[in-house]
Amino acid sequence: GKLDGFEFTCPVDSYFPNSYGLYCISGNVAEMISDQPISKGGSWGSFRQKILIKSEEEFYAPNPYTGFRFIATKKVN
């Protein structure tokens, strides 16, 4: 840790967005997938090969490595 100045997780806008305009998709916590016990994207505690959106990991209980991402949409009139 601390190679980027943060001991664990970091604020959402700490780095540049990806080509979709999204921030911190990989590296903070792995995102839960619906109601399945599967997470994707890796976390700050994952090995390098697990910090990919296509990577999957199972989880069985709450932990500091797995979370969820809020999604908001905006209607344009």
N, C-alpha and C positions, 0 to 999 in steps of 0.2 A: 504494500500500500504506500501511499503518499508520493508516488512518482509524479502524480498529476496535481499534488497539493491538497488532496483530500484523503483522509484516513480510511473512510469507508465509501458511502454514497456521496453524490454531489448534487447541487441544484440543477434543475432541468436545463436551464440555458447556459450552462458552464462551457459548452463546446459549440462548435459550428453545427448547423443542421445538415442532414444528408440531402441527397438530390430531390427527395420528396418534401423537404421543408420540415422534417421531423427531427427532434432533438433526443439524444441519449437513448436510442432504440436498444442498444446492447450495452451491457456493462453495469447498470445499477442493480436491478433485480430481474430475474427471468419472469416473463408474463405467463399467467395461468391461461389456459385455453378452455373457454366455456366452463362446463361443469366436470370436465375430465381431469384426472390426476396427472396432467401433463403440462409442463411449462416449456416455453420456447425462448430462445435468445440469450441464454446464459445470464450470469450475474457477476458481481464483483468477486465472488468466490469461485467462479468456474475456471476450468482449464481453458486454454486458448481455443482449442477446437470446438468447445461448446458455446462460444460467444458468436454464434451465427444464427440468423433468424430461422434457418432450416433445421437447426439442432433441436432435439427434444430430450427432456429429462423428466422422469417421474418424481412426484413428491407425495408424501403420505401424511404430512401434518404441517401446521403453520411453522414457518422458519424465516430467518432474516435474508434468505436468498431468493424467495419467491414472492411475487406481488401481482398487481394488476395495473392496467393503464386505462384511465378514463378517456373516452372518446366523445367528443362533442361535434355536432354538425350545425351548420348555420344555414338557414333558409334564405335564399336570395329572391326577392320579389321582382 
